[in-house]
């Protein structure tokens, strides 16, 4: 996954949230009963990042005991959020909006949702940290095309073979992202999507991608498609490191006045003179 390394390589709670969310999704996808360990893992996720709240409805449906354990261990943090900020997760945009639910609902038709989806996809696929470096637009379209192909494949899978739990979890995360965008619009009057929080779902997305390829191509060809996608992710990672991040942070390239980023290219090395000048 192109942006995954950047997301987990920095020191922060997101690096811990990615394995926590992946472990929770593995627990929810298991046909066995969810144990006390699942509740402890959910509590750890809830105390790591607020977006783990998105998974609570799934635990309410499948594992109420595990949910109870998690709430007992983590409710104090969210109670403190409500008391200090008036917001359950303490999200800065939710706090800044300081709006009632009715006000937010009235703002829904005012949001430019196509712009939100585009920016959310861009910042989910790859964004160069707080410098907001970006790829060429066609590179984003390529990964978006892969996602659309996977969605078609998931639809073609027989009902009994669809990874329903992962589809529901991904849908809930997308709804949470839309809610964040709505709060941002109410607070700042701008339509923007923040997709880097969805990177916590990388394990689910990789599994859904494989399932989608399987629905379209069958198991054997899906393996080839997944291997090709992994190589594509590797190529993109190498490109972003050597042609964007390193040149930018060493000053070889910079932003132009219009905000676009210069392209990095290898200049021919000057050849030494064969004869000394006189």
C-alpha positions as CSV (number, residue, x, y, z in Angstrom):
1,X,0.0,0.0,0.0
2,X,1.7,3.2,-1.2
3,X,1.1,5.5,1.8
4,X,1.3,2.8,4.5
5,X,5.0,3.1,5.2
6,X,4.8,6.9,5.7
7,X,1.9,6.4,8.0
8,X,3.5,3.9,10.3
9,X,7.1,5.0,10.1
10,X,6.6,8.2,12.1
11,X,6.4,8.2,15.9
12,X,2.8,8.6,16.7
13,X,-0.4,6.8,17.7
14,X,-1.3,5.9,14.1
15,X,1.7,3.5,14.0
16,X,0.1,1.6,16.8
17,X,-3.5,1.9,15.5
18,X,-2.7,0.1,12.2
19,X,-1.9,-3.3,13.8
20,X,-4.6,-2.8,16.4
21,X,-7.3,-2.3,13.7
22,X,-5.9,-5.2,11.6
23,X,-6.1,-7.5,14.7
24,X,-9.6,-6.4,15.5
25,X,-10.7,-7.1,11.9
26,X,-9.1,-10.5,12.0
27,X,-11.0,-11.2,15.2
28,X,-14.3,-10.0,13.7
29,X,-13.8,-12.1,10.6
30,X,-13.2,-15.3,12.6
31,X,-16.1,-17.7,12.9
32,X,-15.0,-18.5,16.5
33,X,-16.4,-16.7,19.5
34,X,-14.6,-13.5,20.4
35,X,-12.8,-13.9,23.6
36,X,-11.6,-11.6,26.4
37,X,-8.4,-11.0,24.4
38,X,-10.6,-9.3,21.7
39,X,-12.0,-7.0,24.3
40,X,-8.5,-6.1,25.6
41,X,-7.4,-5.4,22.0
42,X,-10.4,-3.3,21.3
43,X,-9.7,-1.3,24.5
44,X,-6.1,-0.8,23.4
45,X,-7.3,0.4,20.0
46,X,-9.8,2.8,21.6
47,X,-7.1,4.3,23.8
48,X,-4.8,4.6,20.8
49,X,-6.9,6.4,18.2
50,X,-10.4,7.8,18.3
51,X,-11.3,6.3,14.9
52,X,-11.4,2.9,16.5
53,X,-14.9,4.0,17.6
54,X,-16.0,3.1,14.1
55,X,-15.7,-0.6,14.9
56,X,-18.0,-0.5,17.9
57,X,-21.2,-1.3,15.9
58,X,-19.6,-4.5,14.6
59,X,-18.7,-5.6,18.1
60,X,-22.2,-4.7,19.3
61,X,-23.6,-7.1,16.7
62,X,-21.0,-9.9,17.2
63,X,-19.4,-9.7,20.6
64,X,-21.2,-7.8,23.3
65,X,-19.0,-9.3,26.1
66,X,-15.8,-8.1,24.3
67,X,-17.4,-4.7,23.8
68,X,-18.3,-4.5,27.5
69,X,-14.7,-5.2,28.5
70,X,-13.4,-2.6,26.1
71,X,-15.8,0.0,27.3
72,X,-15.0,-0.6,31.0
73,X,-11.3,-0.1,30.3
74,X,-11.6,2.9,27.9
75,X,-14.7,4.8,28.7
76,X,-12.9,7.1,31.1
77,X,-11.0,8.7,28.2
78,X,-14.1,9.4,26.2
79,X,-15.9,10.7,29.2
80,X,-13.1,13.2,29.7
81,X,-13.3,14.2,26.0
82,X,-17.0,15.0,26.4
83,X,-16.4,17.0,29.6
84,X,-13.5,19.0,28.2
85,X,-14.4,19.4,24.5
86,X,-18.0,18.5,24.2
87,X,-17.0,15.9,21.6
88,X,-16.8,12.2,22.0
89,X,-13.5,11.7,20.2
90,X,-12.2,15.2,20.9
91,X,-11.6,15.7,17.2
92,X,-10.4,19.3,16.5
93,X,-12.8,19.9,13.6
94,X,-15.8,18.7,15.6
95,X,-14.8,21.0,18.4
96,X,-14.1,23.9,16.1
97,X,-17.5,23.5,14.3
98,X,-19.2,23.8,17.7
99,X,-22.5,23.1,15.9
100,X,-25.7,21.1,16.6
101,X,-26.6,18.0,14.7
102,X,-29.3,19.9,12.9
103,X,-26.8,22.6,11.7
104,X,-24.6,19.8,10.4
105,X,-27.4,18.1,8.5
106,X,-28.4,21.4,7.0
107,X,-24.8,21.8,5.7
108,X,-24.8,18.4,3.9
109,X,-26.1,19.7,0.5
110,X,-23.7,22.7,0.6
111,X,-20.6,20.5,0.7
112,X,-18.9,19.8,-2.7
113,X,-18.8,16.1,-2.2
114,X,-17.1,15.2,-5.5
115,X,-14.2,17.4,-4.4
116,X,-14.3,15.7,-1.0
117,X,-14.1,12.3,-2.6
118,X,-11.2,13.3,-4.9
119,X,-9.1,14.9,-2.1
120,X,-9.9,12.0,0.2
121,X,-8.7,9.5,-2.4
122,X,-5.6,11.5,-3.1
123,X,-4.6,11.8,0.5
124,X,-5.4,8.2,1.1
125,X,-3.3,6.8,-1.8
126,X,-0.2,8.9,-1.2
127,X,0.5,12.3,0.4
128,X,4.0,13.4,1.4
129,X,3.5,14.1,5.0
130,X,2.9,17.7,6.3
131,X,4.7,19.1,3.2
132,X,1.7,17.7,1.2
133,X,3.8,16.5,-1.7
134,X,1.7,14.9,-4.3
135,X,2.1,12.5,-7.2
136,X,1.2,13.0,-10.9
137,X,-2.5,13.0,-11.3
138,X,-2.5,9.9,-13.5
139,X,-0.8,7.9,-10.8
140,X,-3.7,8.5,-8.5
141,X,-6.2,7.6,-11.2
142,X,-4.4,4.2,-11.7
143,X,-4.9,3.3,-8.0
144,X,-8.5,4.5,-8.1
145,X,-9.1,2.3,-11.2
146,X,-7.8,-0.7,-9.2
147,X,-10.2,0.1,-6.4
148,X,-13.1,0.3,-8.9
149,X,-12.1,-3.0,-10.4
150,X,-12.1,-4.6,-6.9
151,X,-15.5,-3.2,-6.2
152,X,-16.9,-4.8,-9.4
153,X,-15.3,-8.1,-8.4
154,X,-16.7,-8.0,-4.9
155,X,-20.2,-7.5,-6.4
156,X,-19.7,-10.5,-8.7
157,X,-18.7,-12.8,-5.8
158,X,-21.4,-15.2,-4.6
159,X,-23.1,-13.9,-1.5
160,X,-21.7,-16.6,0.7
161,X,-18.2,-15.8,-0.3
162,X,-18.2,-12.1,0.2
163,X,-16.1,-10.7,3.1
164,X,-19.1,-9.0,4.6
165,X,-17.4,-8.0,7.8
166,X,-14.6,-6.2,6.0
167,X,-17.0,-4.5,3.6
168,X,-19.1,-3.3,6.6
169,X,-16.0,-2.1,8.4
170,X,-14.7,-0.2,5.3
171,X,-18.1,1.3,4.8
172,X,-18.2,2.6,8.4
173,X,-14.7,4.1,8.0
174,X,-15.8,5.9,4.8
175,X,-18.9,7.3,6.6
176,X,-16.7,8.5,9.4
177,X,-14.4,10.2,6.9
178,X,-17.4,11.9,5.3
179,X,-18.5,13.1,8.8
180,X,-15.0,14.5,9.4
181,X,-15.3,16.4,6.1
182,X,-18.7,17.7,7.1
183,X,-17.3,19.0,10.4
184,X,-14.4,20.6,8.4
185,X,-16.9,22.3,6.1
186,X,-19.0,23.7,9.1
187,X,-15.8,24.9,10.8
188,X,-13.8,26.2,7.9
189,X,-16.3,26.5,5.0
190,X,-14.1,24.4,2.7
191,X,-14.8,21.0,1.0
192,X,-12.0,18.7,1.6
193,X,-11.5,15.0,2.4
194,X,-8.8,13.6,4.7
195,X,-8.0,10.1,3.5
196,X,-4.8,9.3,5.5
197,X,-6.9,8.1,8.5
198,X,-8.2,5.4,6.2
199,X,-4.7,4.0,6.0
200,X,-5.6,2.2,9.3
201,X,-7.7,0.0,7.1
202,X,-4.8,-1.1,4.9
203,X,-5.1,-4.8,5.9
204,X,-8.8,-4.8,5.1
205,X,-8.3,-3.0,1.8
206,X,-5.6,-5.5,0.7
207,X,-7.9,-8.4,1.5
208,X,-10.9,-6.7,-0.3
209,X,-8.6,-6.1,-3.3
210,X,-7.7,-9.8,-3.4
211,X,-11.3,-10.8,-3.0
212,X,-12.3,-8.4,-5.8
213,X,-9.7,-9.8,-8.1
214,X,-10.9,-13.3,-7.3
215,X,-14.5,-12.4,-8.2
216,X,-13.4,-11.2,-11.6
217,X,-10.5,-13.5,-12.5
218,X,-10.7,-16.6,-10.3
219,X,-8.2,-17.6,-7.6
220,X,-5.2,-18.4,-9.8
221,X,-5.3,-15.2,-11.9
222,X,-6.1,-13.2,-8.8
223,X,-2.8,-14.3,-7.3
224,X,-1.0,-12.9,-10.3
225,X,-3.0,-9.7,-10.2
226,X,-2.1,-9.2,-6.5
227,X,1.6,-9.9,-7.1
228,X,1.5,-7.3,-9.9
229,X,-0.2,-4.8,-7.6
230,X,2.4,-5.4,-4.9
231,X,5.2,-4.7,-7.5
232,X,3.3,-1.6,-8.5
233,X,3.2,-0.4,-4.9
234,X,6.9,-1.2,-4.5
235,X,7.7,0.8,-7.7
236,X,5.6,3.7,-6.4
237,X,7.4,3.6,-3.1
238,X,10.8,3.7,-4.8
239,X,9.7,6.6,-7.0
240,X,8.3,8.7,-4.2
241,X,11.4,8.3,-2.1
242,X,14.0,8.9,-4.8
243,X,12.1,11.4,-7.0
244,X,10.0,13.3,-4.5
245,X,11.0,13.0,-0.8
246,X,14.8,13.0,-1.0
247,X,15.0,15.7,-3.7
248,X,12.5,17.9,-1.9
249,X,14.1,17.7,1.5
250,X,17.6,18.2,0.2
251,X,16.5,21.3,-1.8
252,X,17.0,19.8,-5.3
253,X,13.3,20.6,-6.1
254,X,10.9,23.0,-4.7
255,X,7.4,24.4,-5.0
256,X,6.8,26.9,-7.8
257,X,5.0,30.2,-7.2
258,X,1.7,28.6,-8.4
259,X,2.0,25.8,-5.8
260,X,3.0,23.1,-8.2
261,X,6.1,21.0,-7.6
262,X,9.1,21.0,-9.9
263,X,10.0,17.7,-11.5
264,X,13.2,16.0,-10.5
265,X,15.5,14.8,-13.3
266,X,19.1,13.7,-13.6
267,X,21.2,16.3,-15.2
268,X,24.2,15.0,-17.3
269,X,27.4,15.1,-15.3
270,X,30.0,17.6,-16.7
271,X,33.1,15.8,-18.2
272,X,36.5,16.9,-17.0
273,X,38.6,18.9,-19.4
274,X,41.2,16.7,-21.3
275,X,43.8,19.5,-21.4
276,X,44.5,22.1,-18.7
277,X,43.5,25.6,-19.6
278,X,46.3,28.1,-20.3
